[in-house]
Amino acid sequence: MSQPQHFFSIEHAFQVNCELLPHDAQIPDRAKFDTMIPAPFKLASNINNIEAQALRPLRNLSESTHDLAEFLNLQSKKIDLMMSYILTLGADDQTRLQGTSFGGSSVTYLAGEAVELARLVKLKIFIEENNCAIFCIAKVAACTPQDGQYGVELNIVMIDDEDQEQLVRTSLFIQSVQLKERATRRQEQG
């Protein structure tokens, strides 16, 4: 991520592993960041990119390819489920926290203690929908008390472009699901 970009965030529960970096830590350059990404996260990112590229040409073909596209989607979901399982095996339960909102440029989670502003944090984000697993570096932008915990808002400062795109796609997908659920509730009430 060369230029800071700002994307909207959505409220949604997810899991996030947070590791505070040392106080004197600096934002790594691209080469150093690439060496920090755990191998399973690189694999997950590559799989997601291949899936997107493989299914894109099928969308432009005739209706007769619908069944083939559906079959490939199901195969893709099987792989995603296995990758999700593998990624969570390597996750440290002691650093796992509850995320409350996310977008392509920010993440918010709940912590048991306050975190100082501008502190760099290594994040592993797990969003069940779309089997999204993202590794990134973020900087604490705000830390506010919330019901006996602290809401920690972070701005993402280093992320692979493909992973950022996946975060944006996942947030758009979840937002569309939330909007459909809201419309259904309104229809049921009205």
N, C-alpha and C positions, 0 to 999 in steps of 0.2 A: 504494500500500500504506500505509494509515493506521496500523494497529496491527501491531506485529511478530507474525508468525505462524510457528509451527514445524511443519515437515512432515518426514516420514522421508526419508532419502536412500538411494539405491541405488548400488552399485559398478557402473560401466559406463564404457567408453572412449568419448570424444567429443572434438570439437575446440572450443577456446575461444580467442577473441582477447581479450587483456587489455591495457588501457592504464591505467597508474598515473596517478591525478590528482595535481595539485600537493599538496604537504604541507599547505598551508593550506586546501585545498578543503573545502567543507561539503556535506552532503547537500542536493541541490537540492529546491526546493518542486515541487509537481506541475506547475505551468505551465512552469518552467524545464526540468524533466525531459522534458516532452512536446516541447520544442523541440530537445532533445539526440538524440531517437530518429531514426536515419537513415530516410529515406523508404522504402527497400526493406523495412525491418523493420516499419514501420507497415503497408505493403501486405500483407506476409506474415501479420501478425496479423489484419488485416481479412479476408483470404481464409480463414484457419482458422475465424474466427467465423462467416462466411457458410456454410461447409461444415457446421459443426456444426448451425446452425439449419436448413439446407435438408434435411439427412438425418433430423433428429429426428422430423418428422411422418410420414415414411415407415415408421418402425419400428412405428407404431401401426396401420398399415393391414393389410389381409389379406395372405396369402401370395402372391397374384398380383402384388404390387408388388416381390417379391424381385428379379426380373430388372431392374426399373427401378432399384432401389436399388443393385444391383451395377454397372449401367452408370454411374450417377452417381458411385459410388465410384471407378471406373476413370478417369472424366473428372477427378475431383478429384485423383487421384494424378498425372495428367499435369501439371496445373497446379502441384502441389506440387514435382514434379521440376524444372520450369522455374524456379520461385521459388528453390529450393535452389541451382540453378546461378547465378542472378542474384546471390543473396546472397554466394556464395563468390567471385564475380568481384570484389566490392568489399572483400573481406577482405584485410588486410595480412598476408602470410606471415611477416613479421618479428615480429609480435605473436601469432602462432598458437602455442598450446601444447596439450598433451595433458591433457584433463580425465579425472579418475578416478572421481568420484562426483558426483551431483547430486540435488536434490529441489526442492520448491517454495519452499524458503527458504535453501538453501545450495548451494555449488559447491566442489569441490576439484580442483585441477590441479597438475601438476608444473612447476616452474620451475628454471632453471639457477642462479639466485642467490636469496638470502633476501629476503623482503619484510617490511617493518616492520609490526608489529601496529597495527591501527586505521587503516591507510592505505586510502583510498577507491580503488576500481578500477572502470573502465568495462568491462563485459563484453559480448561478443557470443558467445552460446552456439549451437553448431551440433550438433544431435543427429540423426543420419541417420534413425533410426526415427521415424516420424510426421512427417518433414520439419520438425522443430522448429528454429526460428531465433528466439532471444530476445535482446533488448537490455535490460540492467539495470545498476544501480549496486550494488556490494557493498563490504563492509568486511572487511579481513583480520582473521580471528579467531584463526588459528594458522599457524605456519610451522615445519615440522619437517624435519630432514634425512632423506632417503630415498634410499639407493643412489646417492650422488653428486649427487643433486638435492635439491630442497626440495618437500615437499608443502604447498601453500598452501590453507588452508581459509578460505572467505569466507562471510559471512552476507549475504544479499541485503537491501538497505535501501531500494531504490526499484525498482519494477517495475509494469507495467500489470497490472491484475487479470486480464485475459484471458490475458496471457502467463504469469502465475503459474499460472492454471488449466491452461494447456497444458503447462507443466512438470510439474505434478502428474499430469495424464492420461498424459503420456509416461512418467513414472517408474512409474506403475501398469502400463502396457502392457508395458514392458520387464521389470518384476518378474514379471508373469504368464508371459512368454516364458521367463525364467530358471527359474522354478519348474517349468514343463512340461519343459524340457530336463533339469533335475535329476531329475525323476521318471522320465523316459525312460532316463537313465543308470542309475538304481537298478534299474529293471526289467531292463535288459540285463545288469547285473552279478549280479543275484540270481536 
